[in-house]
Amino acid sequence: MSDLPKEAIPWLHEVGRVVGRYLYVPAFRFRVHHMDRVPPAGPVVVVANHSSMIEPQVLFGLLPRRAVFLVKEEMFKGIAGPLLRWIGQVAIRRGVPDRKPLLAAVGVLRGGGLIGVFPEGTRGSGDVVNAEQGAAWLVRSSGALVQPIAVRGTRRPEGSGRRFRPVVDVLVGKPFEISVGPGRAGLEAGTEQIRSALADLVGELDRMRDLR
């Protein structure tokens, strides 16, 4: 068992983390809150909101341990495909049952690793109004903790002009355990519990930003 998929090259994964950590520093000012809440070891499913292409790369670099994200299959076209696999990311098809990558992710979790999931499935407002069931399935299959993370500031508000180094806030919630019951009903209930916790954290971050 390993905390990275079989195709990953560990040293290249570490290089990718450094790139992700500093790639957007010239464009944004980052404020990171409570990153120490991420468990240093053991199986964890990180769930985060998603409003731009930037969040996956930023979180990949900021997380204090190795992270394997479920990435939409379209991102694996051309030269990007091998590179994403070498740094340990897993391709998943959106909107269809896709057990192979989920099983690969379970293998990483059973090896004590961390899997990153964007439950909304596609980019949107980032408010987490809807969620897909992959995160709950992973938790049910591995017994992993759920680690919610909220990100705001990567998406330019509609109607606004060019921004100079806008502030991006990353708020890490407290990890929690859930018991996902059997069958479709269990997945639906678990998914709603995860969605609700992440949506609440996004709301908390919005209130923090309003007060500044």
For each residue, the residues with C-beta under 8 A, 3 or more apart:
1: 107 110 111 112
2: 5 6 107 108 111 113
3: 66 68 108 111 112 113 114
4: 8 10 13 66 68 88 108 113
5: 2 8 68 85 88 90 104 107 108
6: 2 104
7: 85 86 88
8: 4 5 12 13 68 85 86 87 88
9: 12 13 86 87
10: 4 13 14
11: 14 15
12: 8 9 15 16 86 87
13: 4 8 9 10 16 17 66 86 87 88
14: 10 11 17 18
15: 11 12 18 19 87
16: 12 13 19 20 60 87 88
17: 13 14 20 21 60 61 63 66 67
18: 14 15 21 22 61
19: 15 16 22 23 61
20: 16 17 23 57 58 59 60 61 62
21: 17 18 61 62
22: 18 19 25 61
23: 19 20 57 61
24: 27 28 30 54 57 58 168
25: 22 28 30
26: 165
27: 24 165
28: 24 25 153 154 165 166 167 168
29: 165 166 167 168
30: 24 25 58 62 167 168 169 170
31: 167 168 169 170
32: 35 62 169 170 172
33: 169 170 171 172 208
34: 37 171 172 173
35: 32 38 62 63 64 170 172
36: 64 172
37: 34 147 172 173 174 175
38: 35 44 46 63 64 65 114 147 172 175
39: 42 44 145 147 175
40: 64 65
41: 65 112
42: 39 112 144 145
43: 109 110 112 113 114 142 143 144 145
44: 38 39 109 113 114 115 144 145 146 147 175
45: 109 114 115 117 135 138 139 142 144 145 146 147
46: 38 59 63 67 114 115 116 117 147 148 149
47: 117 118 119 135 146 147 148 149 194 197 198
48: 55 59 116 117 118 148 149 150 151 198
49: 55 118 120 126 127 128 150 151 198 202
50: 55 56 118 120 122 123 124 126
51: 55 123 124 125 126 151 154 155
52: 55 123 154 155
53: 56 57 123
54: 24 57 58 154 168
55: 48 49 50 51 52 58 59 118 151 154
56: 50 53 59 60 69 71 116 118
57: 20 23 24 53 54 60 61
58: 20 24 30 54 55 61 62 151 154 168 170
59: 20 46 48 55 56 62 63 67 69 116 149 151 170
60: 16 17 20 56 57 63 67 69 116
61: 17 18 19 20 21 22 23 57 58
62: 20 21 30 32 35 58 59 170
63: 17 35 38 46 59 60 67 114 116
64: 35 36 38 40
65: 38 40 41 114
66: 3 4 13 17 88 113 114
67: 17 46 59 60 63 114 115 116
68: 3 4 5 8 88 89 90 105 108 113 114 115 116
69: 56 59 60 89 90 115 116 117
70: 89 90 92 101 105 115 116 117 118 134
71: 56 75 76 84 89 90 91 92
72: 75 91 92 93 94
73: 76 91 92 93 94
74: 77
75: 71 72 80 84 91
76: 71 73 80 81 84 85 91
77: 74 80 81
78: 81
79: 82 83
80: 75 76 77 83 84
81: 76 77 78 84 85 91
82: 79 85 86
83: 79 80 86 87
84: 71 75 76 80 81 87 89 91
85: 5 7 8 76 81 82 88 89 91
86: 7 8 9 12 13 82 83
87: 8 9 12 13 15 16 83 84
88: 4 5 7 8 13 16 66 68 85
89: 68 69 70 71 84 85
90: 5 68 69 70 71 101 104 105
91: 71 72 73 75 76 81 84 85 101
92: 70 71 72 73 98 101 102 134
93: 72 73 96 98
94: 72 73 121 122
95: 121
96: 93
97:
98: 92 93 101 102
99: 102 103
100: 103 104
101: 70 90 91 92 98 104 105
102: 92 98 99 105 106 134 137 138 141
103: 99 100 106 107
104: 5 6 90 100 101 107 108
105: 68 70 90 101 102 108 109 115 138
106: 102 103 109 110 138 141 142
107: 1 2 5 103 104 110 111
108: 2 3 4 5 68 104 105 111 113 114 115
109: 43 44 45 105 106 112 113 115 138 141 142 144
110: 1 43 106 107 142
111: 1 2 3 107 108
112: 1 3 41 42 43 109
113: 2 3 4 43 44 66 68 108 109
114: 3 38 43 44 45 46 63 65 66 67 68 108 147
115: 44 45 46 67 68 69 70 105 108 109 138 144
116: 46 48 56 59 60 63 67 68 69 70
117: 45 46 47 48 69 70 134 135 138
118: 47 48 49 50 55 56 70 121
119: 47 128 131 132 134 135 191 194 195 198
120: 49 50 123 124 126 128 129 130 131 132
121: 94 95 118 130 131 132
122: 50 94
123: 50 51 52 53 120
124: 50 51 120 127 129
125: 51 129
126: 49 50 51 120 151 152 155 202
127: 49 124 199 202
128: 49 119 120 131 195 198 199 202
129: 120 124 125 199
130: 120 121 195
131: 119 120 121 128 135 191 192 194 195 198
132: 119 120 121 135 191
133: 136 137 187 188 190 191
134: 70 92 102 117 119 137 138
135: 45 47 117 119 131 132 138 139 146 191 194
136: 133 139 140 178 180 186 187 190 191 193 194
137: 102 133 134 140 141 180 187
138: 45 102 105 106 109 115 117 134 135 141 142 144
139: 45 135 136 142 143 144 146 178 180 190 194
140: 136 137 180 186 187 190
141: 102 106 109 137 138
142: 43 45 106 109 110 138 139
143: 43 139
144: 42 43 44 45 109 115 138 139
145: 39 42 43 44 45 175 176 177
146: 44 45 47 135 139 175 176 177 178 194 197
147: 37 38 39 44 45 46 47 114 172 173 175
148: 46 47 48 172 173 194 197 198 201
149: 46 47 48 59 170 171 172 173 201
150: 48 49 169 170 171 173 198 201 202 204 205
151: 48 49 51 55 58 59 126 154 168 169 170 171 205
152: 126 168 169 202 205 206 209
153: 28 166 167 168 169 209
154: 28 51 52 54 55 58 151 168
155: 51 52 126
156: 160 163 166
157: 160
158:
159:
160: 156 157 163
161:
162:
163: 156 160 166
164:
165: 26 27 28 29
166: 28 29 153 156 163
167: 28 29 30 31 153 209
168: 24 28 29 30 31 54 58 151 152 153 154
169: 30 31 32 33 150 151 152 153 205 208 209
170: 30 31 32 33 35 58 59 62 149 150 151
171: 33 34 149 150 151 201 204 205 208
172: 32 33 34 35 36 37 38 147 148 149
173: 34 37 147 148 149 150 197 198 201
174: 37
175: 37 38 39 44 145 146 147
176: 145 146 197
177: 145 146
178: 136 139 146 190 193 194
179: 190
180: 136 137 139 140 186 187 189 190
181: 185 186 189 190
182: 186
183: 186 187
184: 187 188
185: 181 188 189
186: 136 140 180 181 182 183 189 190
187: 133 136 137 140 180 183 184 190 191
188: 133 184 185 191 192
189: 180 181 185 186 192 193
190: 133 136 139 140 178 179 180 181 186 187 193 194
191: 119 131 132 133 135 136 187 188 194 195
192: 131 188 189 195 196
193: 136 178 189 190 196 197
194: 47 119 131 135 136 139 146 148 178 190 191 197 198
195: 119 128 130 131 191 192 198 199
196: 192 193 199 200
197: 47 146 148 173 176 193 194 200 201
198: 47 48 49 119 128 131 148 150 173 194 195 201 202
199: 127 128 129 195 196 202 203
200: 196 197 203 204
201: 148 149 150 171 173 197 198 204 205
202: 49 126 127 128 150 152 198 199 205 206
203: 199 200 206 207
204: 150 171 200 201 207 208
205: 150 151 152 169 171 201 202 208 209
206: 152 202 203 209 210
207: 203 204 210 211
208: 33 169 171 204 205 211 212
209: 152 153 167 169 205 206 212
210: 206 207
211: 207 208
212: 208 209
